[in-house]
Each structure stands twice: as C-alpha cells, then as structure tokens.
Amino acid sequence: MRWVRPLDPAVADGPGDIGGKAHGLITLRRLGLPVPPGFVVTTGACRAFRSLGRLPDGLEAEVRAALAALERRTGRTLGGTPALTVSVRSGAAVSMPGMMATVLGLGAPPVGGAGAGPEGARERLTAALVEVLGSWDAPRARTYRALHGIDGDAGTAVVVQAMVDGDRDDRSASGVAFGRDPVDGSPGPAGDVLFRSRGDAVVSGRALPLPLTALAEREPRAWADLCDALDRTQAHYRDACYLEFTVETGRLWLLQVRPAGFTGAAAVRTAVGLAEHGVITRAEALARVATADLERARLPVLAEGADLWTRGTPAGPGAVVGRIATDTASAVRMAARGPVVLVRPETSPADMAGLAAAAGVLTARGGAASHAAVVARALGRPAVVGAVGLHVEPGRVRAGDRWVAEGDLLTLDGTTGRVALGERPTAPPPADSAVDTLLAWADAVTGAGEGTDTDRLAAAHRALAR
C-alpha cells in the first residue's frame, strides 16, 4: 500500500483517501491557481497508525522520498542552507476547523544560530507527522465529531507543504476570503487579512484583522489575483467558496479551498443569488437550503433603542440572552441551569466544550473568519467577535469603563454585532427578499403555498426528491 501522494493535478484520489484539504489543493492546481508544492499522507496511514500505535511500515521511506522531491523542486533543504521550511497540517475528509494539530515553520533554523541540520529536521518532521495523526483522537476533535456526526474511524490526512511567509515584509500578509459575506450572504469578496503575519494569527483570533478590502489598497495585484481565484473556484464548485491565502512580497499563494458551507440567511441569499445568475438551477437552490437555514434566517435581532455595552463584528446570526461565562469550565457548569454566553479574549480548540455548551459567543479579538466565528456558525450559535474595548478576566468582564461579573445577563445580537447588558427586547429581522423569492420557488414546485415557511420549504424538498 502507498501512503503518500504528491499535490499534483494527476492525482485522482478522493477526499476520503487524501482528505478535503489536499483534494482542494489539487483542484486549485488543476484550475491553474498558485499553490505551494508539497505532498499528502493519506487517511489510510492515520487508520493504520491508530490500529498499530505507531507509523505503518513503509511510511517514513515514502515521506523521505517525497521530501527529497520537494527539496529538488524548491532548491532548498529541510534544516539546511538555504533552508526549506514546511507546514504540517491535518486534513480530514470533512472540515474540522482548528480541532487537530498544526506545525508551522518546521525546518527553519533558530534565530541567531544554525539548525540541527537536515537529519535532525527530518526527525522533527517524523515527530510532527505523529503529532498530527495522534491529534485525530484529541478530546476536542472527538467532541467536534460527535456534535457534527463525523465518522470517528475515518482518520485524517496530513498535508506537508513548502512554507510561504506572510510575515516576510511589509508587502506580505495572510488571510481568509469568502466569495460572499459569511453572515448575511451579500455578494462580493469578504473576509480578513493581517499584514506581516502568518495564517495562524488570522484563524486563531489572537489579533484584530483588517477587512479583506485592505488588501486591495495595499497590494492591488494580489487583490486582483484573489478575486480571480474566488471567481474561478465558484465556477468550479458552483458555490461560494472559502479560501485561505498568503501574500509573500506581493505574490498570492492559496493554501486551502472548500465550498463555504453557509448557514442561515447567508445560505438562503447565496443559493438564490447563484440561481438568479444561472450558476445553479432553482431546484438546486431549494435543495441546498435546509429548513434549519430558513429558521435561522428568521431569527430575532436586538430591538432598536437598547443601551449598548459594546459592539463588534457580527459572526453568527440571531439574538440570544444568557449569563456570562468567562471560561469553558464555567460555561459547561452554568449551562445546566440555563443559557450562557461564553465571553473570551478569543477562543481556541481547547474551548470546544464551552462553545458547544454556550447559547452564544462573544470575543474581544478576531474577525469573521476567526476560530470563534467559524465554530459558532457551524454550531448555529449567535456570535460577535472583535468587540470594541472588551477586556476579559477570570470571573469578570469590562467594556469601556463598566465591569460586569460572571453570571450577569447580557443580550447578544450576532446579526448586527450589538451587545447590551441585561435581558433586552428583541424584534423580528428586517424583511428579506431572498427568503421571499425562495419560498415563491418552493410554492411553484408544490403548487401549494400553505403552512409555515419551513413547511413550505420542506414540502418542496419532498416534491423534488420524488
């Protein structure tokens, strides 16, 4: 059995064998888009690793051969001079954002000194493979799979790629891009970018990023190439897409692609917009919108006139009232007595149990593509990230000059980004023409038009399935 594949357009394996990340990277290469070279260790190797408790026979030899090919292609040597540095990232068939280990910059010499040499760097690469494969069974990964019904025996692939440096100079950056806004589904590129930063800073939420459009102002050529990549991937997937990217001294590189997987109003508006532009049919648009998405599109918002405590980036639609929990343990404990809002400086994979227990999420840092935002949307939780002036300490939180204690009530509106203290009135969301259009298409399929909105969509789903 072969355990390793190159990230080459000729590779025909599906996501079940090479994972969604590698499959997407190969798709990008087929589309003629810029992808750093590398290779992938298959999900079969992960299953063998879990069964044997060690790397399977033959894997290390295949990795050495693939690494040698990568060194020849780049003209650099892992742990040598000039140094090849690589990223080692998980890549399951179904996206599990932030739930498994990632190793970045492997092979770089320490600042002010020589590295351990090629042999030592190869040993570190083997250790990194073991770390990433082992992280499939990390508690947070198991929790995420249980919440989303992901097969625990599927295993993860591991993608090894030559690093491109978003922190190289003032013309370098890292970011994430969506073909449409991930919260409301409005058309046009949306996302986050951080200059002179690596990609882990963007997705972790450790820093407050700039809007994606800042790239257009500072690096117009990279912006044009990114917009082209969004257009080409949307045409290929026939859906709005999510891209991770790095700009290295003005040059764009793509590190990941997948259909964006929007929920709520974003799912409705995206499906209707794609159908109206002829990318998909009306029947496909109806099939893509789940009844739960329609329910989320109708979620209430914070009523006008509320005295705001803070506001931030809307990251998961809907308004929720809950008691403040400042860490995961508190959120899990307090959720047994009623709704809680997890309030953190930023979230990390270690907060997975708290995110699952919480009714809403509020963070001081991060953008619409941060860990908190991505996981909250996947769980259907209202979320606000990057809240202005928010300072979180164990057991208490401050925004501006007002402190509140853990256990106090707040009302969070993830549709508009507004946050108020106490239990505040909510109101129906503004009328949405995309929802009306979708329901008109549903009624045309069934010839009916009776019942609740979700009843009408569910009836169309049944009619289309016949």
VOGU-3710 file (C-alpha; in Angstrom, 3 decimals, decimal comma):
1> mrwvrpldpa> 0,000/0,000/0,000  1,227/3,514/-0,838  0,843/6,049/1,953  1,941/9,281/0,215  0,695/11,267/-2,802  2,127/14,422/-4,392  -0,048/17,543/-4,587  -0,235/17,033/-8,313  -3,119/17,593/-10,755  -2,748/13,993/-11,964
11> vadgpgdigg> -3,685/12,554/-8,550  -7,224/11,177/-8,778  -7,850/10,123/-5,162  -10,978/11,482/-3,490  -11,326/13,335/-0,175  -11,935/10,065/1,650  -8,369/9,000/0,805  -6,370/12,237/0,771  -8,620/14,488/2,866  -10,548/17,578/1,897
21> kahglitlrr> -7,587/19,939/2,199  -5,334/18,047/-0,220  -8,222/17,390/-2,588  -8,930/21,120/-2,652  -5,277/21,999/-3,235  -5,119/19,612/-6,182  -8,310/21,195/-7,555  -6,682/24,619/-7,277  -3,700/23,364/-9,243  -5,986/21,967/-11,946
31> lglpvppgfv> -7,560/25,417/-12,190  -4,107/26,893/-12,778  -4,048/28,734/-9,445  -0,891/29,223/-7,330  -0,348/26,549/-4,661  2,910/25,907/-2,747  4,343/22,475/-3,636  4,062/19,584/-1,238  2,673/16,116/-0,599  -0,041/14,402/1,444
41> vttgacrafr> -0,041/11,398/3,761  -3,315/9,528/3,266  -6,138/8,900/5,716  -5,277/5,202/5,427  -1,993/5,948/7,198  -3,961/7,510/10,060  -6,185/4,453/10,369  -3,113/2,209/10,384  -1,427/4,470/12,949  -4,449/4,209/15,252
51> slgrlpdgle> -4,538/0,416/14,874  -0,794/-0,172/15,305  0,041/2,589/17,771  2,941/3,633/15,502  3,625/4,774/11,961  2,900/1,963/9,490  5,737/0,163/7,722  6,984/1,965/4,648  5,534/5,392/5,523  8,802/7,001/6,649
61> aevraalaal> 10,595/5,830/3,493  7,826/7,293/1,316  7,978/10,570/3,227  11,762/10,750/2,762  11,329/10,237/-0,985  8,566/12,858/-1,205  10,650/15,302/0,828  13,636/14,767/-1,452  11,449/15,575/-4,459  10,203/18,719/-2,708
71> errtgrtlgg> 13,777/19,768/-1,938  14,771/19,313/-5,579  11,786/21,321/-6,758  12,414/24,231/-4,391  16,214/24,153/-4,476  16,217/24,182/-0,677  16,944/21,624/2,046  14,950/20,921/5,192  17,188/22,010/8,048  19,937/23,022/5,611
81> tpaltvsvrs> 21,146/26,092/3,746  19,257/27,577/2,053  16,561/26,295/4,388  13,327/24,682/3,236  10,622/25,241/5,826  7,367/23,311/5,700  3,931/23,311/7,261  2,443/20,057/8,537  -1,353/20,321/8,670  -4,251/17,970/9,254
91> gaavsmpgmm> -6,843/17,492/6,533  -9,793/15,215/7,187  -12,395/14,438/4,536  -14,839/16,723/6,403  -13,533/20,070/7,628  -12,844/20,206/11,387  -11,566/23,786/11,815  -8,848/24,079/14,420  -9,612/20,753/16,069  -6,329/18,994/15,244
101> atvlglgapp> -2,636/19,811/15,474  -0,742/22,025/13,047  3,035/22,501/12,885  4,325/25,570/11,036  7,840/26,631/10,083  9,402/23,198/10,538  12,987/23,205/9,289  13,761/26,864/9,969  16,968/27,479/11,919  16,551/29,222/15,278
111> vggagagpeg> 17,153/32,953/15,345  20,865/33,698/15,706  22,049/30,132/15,246  22,315/27,152/12,936  19,653/24,480/12,903  20,015/20,845/13,803  20,886/20,034/10,193  18,931/18,005/7,615  18,956/14,802/9,684  17,560/16,484/12,777
121> arerltaalv> 14,954/18,300/10,719  13,815/15,010/9,213  13,416/13,586/12,713  11,282/16,609/13,616  9,171/16,014/10,514  8,514/12,428/11,627  7,580/13,708/15,087  5,241/16,276/13,524  3,502/13,552/11,500  2,981/11,535/14,687
131> evlgswdapr> 1,626/14,638/16,454  -0,874/15,457/13,718  -2,023/11,866/13,239  -2,420/11,467/17,004  -4,480/14,655/17,261  -7,341/12,909/15,432  -8,185/11,410/18,822  -7,737/14,601/20,864  -10,743/15,282/23,157  -11,708/18,456/21,282
141> artyralhgi> -11,647/16,593/17,958  -13,839/13,824/19,366  -16,272/16,423/20,743  -16,478/18,181/17,371  -17,097/14,908/15,520  -19,828/13,934/17,971  -21,571/17,291/17,505  -21,429/17,065/13,714  -21,935/13,337/13,166  -18,471/12,772/11,620
151> dgdagtavvv> -17,219/9,184/11,423  -14,635/8,669/14,149  -12,924/5,890/12,176  -12,340/7,957/9,015  -8,982/9,394/10,105  -7,172/12,473/8,907  -4,738/13,018/6,084  -1,610/15,122/6,699  -0,550/17,801/4,208  3,141/18,785/4,087
161> qamvdgdrdd> 3,842/21,935/2,064  6,661/24,351/1,453  6,007/27,425/3,598  5,291/30,819/2,118  5,850/33,660/4,530  3,073/36,093/5,301  5,347/37,795/7,820  8,316/38,268/5,488  7,996/42,030/4,936  5,522/44,905/4,667
171> rsasgvafgr> 4,228/43,540/1,352  3,368/40,186/2,908  0,122/39,109/4,591  -2,130/36,203/5,485  -5,882/36,000/5,325  -9,095/34,218/4,541  -11,576/35,098/1,826  -15,202/34,193/1,165  -16,944/34,657/-2,150  -19,864/36,151/-0,196
181> dpvdgspgpa> -20,332/37,556/3,281  -20,462/34,558/5,664  -23,086/36,131/7,938  -25,595/37,739/5,573  -24,649/36,213/2,196  -24,284/39,541/0,405  -22,243/39,218/-2,815  -18,615/40,211/-3,195  -15,344/39,167/-1,554  -15,410/39,218/2,251
191> gdvlfrsrgd> -13,009/38,089/4,927  -9,989/39,087/6,993  -6,361/39,967/6,327  -3,353/40,611/8,569  -0,172/42,134/7,180  3,231/40,851/8,283  1,503/37,872/9,915  1,239/34,121/9,500  -2,075/32,432/8,831  -2,421/31,008/12,333
201> avvsgralpl> -2,771/34,560/13,691  -5,800/35,141/11,445  -7,739/31,970/12,192  -6,909/31,861/15,905  -8,387/35,296/16,550  -5,355/36,419/18,580  -5,307/39,708/16,673  -7,954/42,005/15,258  -7,580/41,707/11,471  -8,313/44,251/8,795
211> pltalaerep> -11,244/43,827/6,403  -10,250/41,877/3,318  -10,634/45,001/1,177  -7,476/46,411/2,841  -5,566/44,063/0,528  -6,933/45,961/-2,489  -5,467/49,180/-1,170  -2,012/47,865/-0,275  -1,430/45,082/-2,823  -3,758/45,613/-5,805
221> rawadlcdal> -2,140/42,865/-7,910  -2,609/40,256/-5,174  -6,187/41,513/-4,694  -6,943/41,095/-8,390  -5,495/37,578/-8,339  -7,544/36,722/-5,238  -10,776/37,971/-6,844  -9,956/35,890/-9,915  -9,399/32,831/-7,706  -12,761/33,368/-5,992
231> drtqahyrda> -14,493/33,619/-9,381  -12,791/30,519/-10,753  -13,403/28,390/-7,687  -17,065/29,458/-7,579  -17,445/28,462/-11,233  -15,851/25,083/-10,491  -17,741/24,257/-7,291  -20,901/26,086/-8,401  -20,989/27,589/-4,934  -19,490/30,436/-2,938
241> cyleftvetg> -16,089/29,321/-1,661  -13,737/29,800/1,263  -10,040/30,398/0,535  -7,050/30,610/2,853  -4,202/32,582/1,356  -0,779/34,077/1,940  0,753/37,021/0,133  4,551/36,800/0,084  6,182/40,043/-1,025  3,194/40,907/-3,186
251> rlwllqvrpa> 2,642/37,425/-4,656  -0,543/35,483/-3,888  -0,447/31,839/-2,794  -3,513/29,721/-1,991  -3,426/27,295/0,939  -6,955/25,906/1,131  -10,297/25,913/-0,686  -13,693/24,483/0,089  -17,324/25,387/-0,538  -18,144/27,993/2,093
261> gftgaaavrt> -20,942/25,959/3,705  -23,016/28,949/4,782  -25,967/28,662/7,156  -28,995/30,798/7,908  -29,598/33,955/5,882  -26,236/33,551/4,159  -27,265/30,125/2,851  -30,593/31,474/1,567  -29,129/34,538/-0,130  -26,255/32,595/-1,646
271> avglaehgvi> -28,497/29,885/-3,104  -30,950/32,438/-4,511  -28,156/34,630/-5,866  -26,431/31,734/-7,612  -29,719/30,606/-9,167  -30,556/34,120/-10,351  -27,156/34,302/-12,044  -27,606/30,916/-13,724  -24,851/29,161/-11,775  -27,324/26,615/-10,363
281> traealarva> -30,977/25,849/-11,076  -33,885/26,901/-8,884  -34,383/23,272/-7,906  -30,749/23,069/-6,781  -31,156/26,288/-4,814  -34,156/24,862/-2,987  -32,322/21,616/-2,266  -29,278/23,448/-0,859  -31,242/25,393/1,749  -32,138/23,316/4,795
291> tadlerarlp> -35,250/24,113/6,790  -32,908/24,948/9,687  -31,282/27,608/7,494  -34,674/29,165/6,866  -35,387/29,167/10,602  -32,041/30,871/11,287  -32,760/33,463/8,606  -35,842/34,411/10,626  -34,020/34,688/13,974  -34,779/37,822/16,001
301> vlaegadlwt> -32,384/40,740/16,417  -31,803/43,159/19,283  -34,547/45,784/19,206  -33,588/49,353/18,379  -33,076/51,742/21,263  -31,173/49,386/23,552  -28,318/50,932/25,544  -25,287/49,202/24,022  -22,440/47,909/26,186  -20,157/47,087/23,252
311> rgtpagpgav> -20,321/46,119/19,610  -18,146/44,091/17,273  -18,129/42,080/14,072  -21,309/40,039/13,519  -20,203/36,436/13,164  -23,195/34,165/13,764  -26,755/35,430/13,246  -29,530/35,771/15,788  -30,021/37,343/19,203  -29,648/35,451/22,464
321> vgriatdtas> -29,933/36,251/26,163  -27,632/34,382/28,513  -25,479/34,576/31,615  -21,826/35,467/31,161  -19,300/32,617/31,454  -15,639/33,608/31,200  -14,148/30,158/30,585  -15,122/26,780/29,224  -15,478/25,075/32,612  -17,887/27,789/33,776
331> avrmaargpv> -19,884/27,613/30,539  -20,348/23,856/30,844  -21,292/24,097/34,525  -23,660/27,074/34,159  -25,375/25,751/31,017  -27,089/23,107/33,134  -29,074/25,925/34,771  -29,928/27,958/31,678  -28,486/29,701/28,593  -24,961/31,090/28,840
341> vlvrpetspa> -22,836/33,326/26,634  -19,181/32,306/26,500  -17,103/35,516/26,739  -13,406/35,108/25,940  -10,464/37,211/24,703  -10,503/34,750/21,785  -11,399/31,081/21,571  -9,131/28,169/20,772  -9,739/24,481/20,126  -9,426/23,980/23,897
351> dmaglaaaag> -12,748/25,859/24,241  -14,703/23,336/22,150  -16,756/22,002/25,066  -17,619/25,547/26,150  -18,626/26,553/22,643  -20,856/23,509/22,409  -22,497/24,287/25,771  -22,982/28,016/25,154  -26,032/29,635/23,569  -23,881/32,479/22,198
361> vltarggaas> -20,254/33,601/21,883  -18,559/36,980/22,439  -14,827/37,620/21,946  -12,558/40,626/22,332  -10,380/39,741/19,365  -10,685/38,069/15,980  -12,598/38,607/12,787  -15,363/36,892/10,838  -13,025/34,021/9,950  -11,562/33,506/13,436
371> haavvaralg> -11,898/30,223/15,293  -14,797/31,566/17,399  -16,711/32,784/14,340  -16,219/29,659/12,239  -17,147/27,222/15,015  -20,113/29,318/16,205  -21,591/29,417/12,692  -21,070/25,680/12,298  -22,926/25,112/15,574  -25,667/27,610/14,744
381> rpavvgavgl> -24,735/29,879/17,664  -25,145/33,673/17,607  -21,687/35,254/17,862  -19,983/38,642/17,993  -16,188/38,833/17,654  -13,630/41,621/17,904  -15,819/43,556/20,383  -14,674/47,127/20,954  -12,918/47,718/24,277  -13,772/44,283/25,676
391> hvepgrvrag> -11,422/43,067/28,421  -11,913/39,599/29,900  -10,545/38,410/33,239  -11,410/35,273/35,209  -14,854/35,880/36,649  -15,423/39,375/35,266  -15,550/41,375/32,044  -15,181/45,066/31,184  -16,232/47,070/28,161  -15,382/50,756/28,294
401> drwvaegdll> -15,441/51,693/31,983  -18,182/49,263/33,026  -17,355/45,968/34,723  -19,803/43,049/34,945  -19,446/39,748/36,746  -19,662/36,185/35,569  -23,297/35,146/35,873  -24,682/38,544/34,882  -27,113/38,619/31,964  -26,354/40,082/28,566
411> tldgttgrva> -28,159/40,186/25,230  -26,011/39,451/22,193  -27,035/40,092/18,584  -24,852/38,178/16,135  -26,738/39,592/13,137  -25,774/43,222/13,780  -22,820/42,866/16,163  -24,535/44,720/19,035  -24,298/43,687/22,699  -26,348/45,058/25,620
421> lgerptappp> -26,306/44,242/29,323  -29,301/42,585/30,910  -32,254/40,977/29,155  -33,256/43,306/26,326  -36,202/43,175/23,905  -35,732/41,560/20,526  -37,527/42,156/17,250  -38,136/40,258/14,022  -35,347/40,660/11,447  -35,842/43,035/8,530
431> adsavdtlla> -37,731/41,666/5,540  -35,503/39,586/3,273  -36,345/39,470/-0,415  -34,188/36,357/-0,890  -36,360/34,436/1,588  -39,493/35,583/-0,221  -38,009/34,526/-3,561  -37,006/31,103/-2,265  -40,480/30,486/-0,842  -42,092/31,544/-4,125
441> wadavtgage> -39,938/28,959/-5,901  -40,951/26,373/-3,299  -44,632/27,116/-3,873  -44,141/26,826/-7,632  -42,777/23,297/-7,134  -45,596/22,146/-4,871  -48,433/24,181/-6,349  -49,391/24,995/-2,764  -48,234/27,823/-0,512  -49,828/26,794/2,751
451> gtdtdrlaaa> -48,352/26,331/6,197  -45,316/27,886/7,843  -42,272/28,938/5,867  -40,412/25,785/6,889  -43,442/23,651/5,988  -43,445/25,181/2,501  -39,722/24,540/2,016  -39,962/21,003/3,408  -42,837/20,255/1,006  -40,677/21,426/-1,896
461> hralar> -37,845/19,185/-0,717  -40,187/16,193/-0,694  -41,550/17,036/-4,136  -38,072/17,397/-5,613  -36,946/14,101/-4,078  -39,716/12,163/-5,796
//
